[in-house]
Amino acid sequence: MVHALILIGGFGTRLRPLTITQAKPLVPFANKAMLIHQLEALHKFGVKVVVLAVLEEPTALKQQLAPFAEQLGMTLVYSVETEPLGTAGPIALARDTLLQDDDPFFVLNSDVICDYPLAELLAFHQKHGKEGTLLVAKAEKPEQFGVVAINSKGEVEIFAEKPETSPSDQINAGIYVFNKSVLNRLQPKRTSLETEVFPQMVEERQLMAMSTGGFWMDIDNHEHYLQGSALYLATLAASPEGKASLFTGGAADQANVVVGNVLISASAKVGAGCKLGPDVIIGDNCEIGDGVRLRNCVLLNDVTIGQRAFVDKSILGHQSKIGEWCRVSNMAVLGEDVQVKAELLLNGAKVLPHKEIKESVSTPQVIM
């Protein structure tokens, strides 16, 4: 039985203010927690036991994930670090759970969103017989990631973490398969897969790589969150089942206009005469007033938008309220329970939770 370990770590600082009141893996992505996407993919493949490697007592995780895990018949094992152990140390810490069988195991970074080709990755891994396999993706700016140079057989010849000059356009996609023997390389201390373990495996010719054919995004900041959302919606639109979940305009008498891909929770309410899209996601219990224009944006749960407001390239946190005739744009990000008065401009504002905005913000800044 194949196990999996998800490296949760970190505090999501680059996603703040969204992560000030909610743990990063629980932040919604396409109307479900990012971590849920990964657990669903693992469950679909047949994984029954998943280790969640966390940096602090996972009270909120347990509360939110317990019903989901019970429904799927999945066992979640929480491995809590008493001090940060990097990306390799947490795997060693979970050694006893991972050694319950002899099968290979998956490791995933918790902020990776993609089509999760787990079956193909495991089949490739078992065929070549080496100790580890990376999933890799193509990137326009590979030097911002772990760069992977691969030969024609899929063997990793170079692994360089954020090099000044990139030897390849392929990057580490943050999903791996390892044989249990990799545990012999690891100790439960602060260690890095990327800068310590992988280079050693490359030197010993024990690391292979498989390219993902689908979409991929590391949701590590606001821009990548919106880019990943757009890629996810495009993937839904490409299949009949996924396309059926997208919004097409609502009741005929509302005369809403939909441009491109729009995903709306079944519990959300959209007024008449709105123009939505492209690349819009609206969460649970949101209320959208008449004549609202939404474009390239994500609304988390319980957001209210007054009539004739305009939101573009922005993320609105849970329970936020945008007054009528407001304009919110240029990568504005609102934390939970932000109240914006009517007829205001928010240009690139990052607003911490539980704030009331009474004046326009004309230049990008953080509102404390």
N, C-alpha and C positions, 0 to 999 in steps of 0.2 A: 504494500500500500504506500503510494507516494505521499510524503509529507511536504509542507511548504512553510517557509518562514518569511514574514513581512517585516522589513526594517522600518520602524515608525520613527524613532529618534527625533531629534530637532524640535523646534518650537514654532516653526512656520513664520519666522520674523519677517520674511520678505512678502508674506501675504497679509500682514497686518494692514488695516485694523480688523480684518475678518477673523483672524485667529486670536484676538484678545479675549473674546468671550466663548470661543469654541475651539477645541483641539483640531489641529490641521487635518488629520485624517477623517474628521467628521464634518468638515466644511462641504456643503453640497456641491456636486458637479453634475450638471444635467439632471437636477432634481433628486439626486440620491448621494449619500456620503461617498467621497472618493474611495474610501476603504471598501465600501459595499461593492463597487464595481469590480475590485480585485477578488473579493471573496466569492462573488457570483461566478466569475470566470474560473476560479479554482474548483468550485463546487460542480460546475458544468463539466469540467474535465474529470472529476471523480475524486478529488482530494477531500479527505474527511477530517484531517487534523492539521490545523494551522497554528503556528507559533507567532504571536505578536510580540516583537521585541520593542519594549518601551523604556523611556527614560525616567518615568515617574509613576506613581500609583495610578493605575488606569481606571479610576472609578467611573468617569463619564463614558469611557469606551465600553466598559462592562455593561453599564445600564442600557446603552443604546444598541449594543450588538447582541446581547443575550437572547432577546426574542427572535432576532434574525437567524442566529446560529441554531437555535432550537427548531425553528421552522425547516431549516435545510438539513438538519441532522448532522451538523458540523461541530466538531470540538475545537474550541479556541483555548490555547494555552498561553497565558501571559507570562512573559519572561522579563522581569523588571531589573534594570541595571541600577546598581547603587551609585555608580559614577559613569560618565560617558565612555563607551567602549569602541567608538568609531563604527565602521561598517563591517569589520571582520570579527571583532570581539563578541558581539551579540550572538553570532552563529555558534561560537565555541561555548558560550554560556548555556545555549539550548541543546548541548550535546546529548544529554540523556534522552530527551524526547526524540531527537532526530535519529538516534541509534536504535529505536524500537524495531526497525527492520533493516534490510540490506539494500533497499531500493534507492535510486537517486532521489534528490529532493530539490524543490524550487526555492529560490530566494528572490524576493521582489522588493524594490524600493517603493514606499507607500505613496509617493507623489507621482508615479508614472501612470498615465492613461494611454491605452492603445487598444488594439483588437485582441491582445493576449493570445498569440498563437502557441498555446502551451503544448498541444498534442504534437504539432510539427517540431517544436523545439526539443521535446523529449525524444521523439523518434530519431531526429538528427543526432542527438547526444548519444543515444544507445548504439547507433550505427557506427559512429567513429571510434567509440571506446576510450576516449581520453577522459581526463579527470573533471574538466569543467567546460561549460558552453555558455557563451554570452549571446544575448539577443542584441543586435546592433541596428541602428537606424541612420539614414542619411540626414545630414544637417548642413544648412547654408553657412553657419559659423561654427565649425567643429571645434575650434580652439577653446570654446567656452565650456567644453565637456571633456570626458575621457575619450581620447581619439584611438581608434582601433584600425590598424593596417592588417589586411588579411590576404593570404595567397589564394591561388585558384582552388585549393582543396578545402578552404574554410579555416585553415590554421592561422591563429593570431601570431603575427611576426613582430608587431609593435603594439604596446599599450602605453599610452602617454597621457597622463592626467593634466588637462588644460595646458597644452604646450604653447610656446610662443609662435611656432610655425607648425602647421598641421601636416602630417605625412599622408592624410587620407580625409575623405569627407564622411567616413563612417564613424559613428560614436557609440559609446556604451549606452544601451537603452534601459539599463537598470533592472533587467530580468535575467536570471541565471538558472542553470541546472548543474548540480554538482554530484559526483559520486561521494559516498560516505568517507572515502579515504582523504578528502580535502580537510576533514576535521583534524587530521594529524598535523596539518600545517598551522592550525589556529590555537590561540590561547585566549582565555577570558580576560584579556587586558586590552587597553586602547590600541587598536590596530586597524589599518586601512586595507580593504580589498584592493582599492585602486592604485595605491602607491607602494604597497608592500607585497601583497599576496599575488596579484595578477602578474606583475613583472617577473616574479620568481617562476610562476607557472609557464609564462611565455618562454623563459630561458630553458626550461625543461621540456618544452614542446608538449605541454599538457593542457593547453587552452585553445578551444575552437570557437567559432562565431557563426551565427546564422542571421541573415538580414530579414527584417520584418517587411512584409509586402504591403502592410496596411498603414493606417495613421499611427502617429506616436507623438506624445508631448510630455515633457517634464513640467508639472504644474508647480513651479517653484516661485512664481511672482505673478503680479496682476496681469501683465501683458501675455504671459504664457497661459494663464487661466482663460483669458478670452480667446486666444488663438486655439487652444485645445478644445474649447467649447464649439468653435466654428468647425473644426475638423471632425468632432464627434457628430455634430448635426449633419455634416456632409456624408458621413458614413451611414447614418440612419436613412438618409434620403436615397442612398444607393441600393437599398434592398426593399422589396415589397413590404415585408413585415415592419421594418423601421420607418418607412415612408408613411405607413398607416398611423403611426404615433404622432406625426407632425400636425401642426395646426393649419387649417385651410381657410379660416375666416369666420367661423362661428355661424350663427343663424343668419339667414338671408336678409332679414330686415335690419341687421346691424350695419350692413354695407362696409365692413372692414376690408382693408386692403392688406394682403400678405405678400411680401417680397422675399424670395429665397426661403431659407429654412427657419422655422419657428417652432419651438417646443413649449407647450403650456400645460401645467398641471391641471388635472380634471377638476380640482377644487377652486381654481382661479376664476375670476370674473372679469370679462373684458367688455368695456362700454361700446357704444356705437361710434362709427366713423373714425376708427383708429387706423393707423398705418403701422404695421409691424414687420420688422425684418430689414435686411437679412440678418441671420445669426443672432436670434433673440431666444432667451430661455426665461420662462416665468414660473416661479415656484408655487408651492402650496398656499392656498388661501390669499393670494394676491388680489388686489382690486385695482383695476385700470379704468380711469375715468374716460368720458367721451372725448374723441378727437385727439387722443394721445399719440405721439410719434415715438416709437422705440426702434433703435437700430444698433446692432453690434453690442449688445449689453446683456447682462444677467441680473435678474431679480431673485434674491433668495426668498425664503418663506415669509408670508404675512406682510408684504410690502404694499403700500397704498400710494397711488399716483393720481394727483388731481387732474381735472380736465385740461386739455390743450398743452400739457407739459411735453417736453422733449428730452429724451435720454439717449445718449450716443456714446459708445465706447467707454462704458462705465459698469461698475458692479455695485449693486445696492444691497446692503446687509439686511438680516432678518428684522422685521417690524419697523423698517424705515418708512417715513412718510414724506412724499414730495408734494408740495403745494401746487395749485393750479398755475398754469402759464410759466412754470419754472423751466430752466434750461440747464441740464447736467451733462457734461461732456469732457472729452480730453483725458480719459483714464481717471475720472473721479471714482473714488471708492469710499463708500459709507459703511461704517461699522454698524453694529446692532442698535436699533432704536434711535436712529438719528431723525430729527424732525426739521424739515426745511420749510420755511414760510413761503407764501405765495409770491410769484413773480420775481424770483431770485435767479442769479447765474452762479453755477458752481463749475469753475473751469479747472479741471485737474486737481480738485481738492481731495485730500485724504482726511476723513473726519472720524475721530475716535468715537466709540460707542456712547450712547445716552447724551448726545449733544443736541442743542436746539440752535439752528442757524437762522439768524434774523437779518443778516446782511449778505449781499453778494460776495463771492470770492472770485475775483477777476484774474488772478494769477495762481498757478499751481502752488500749493502749500499744505502743510499738515495743520489741522485744526485740533488743538489739544482740549 
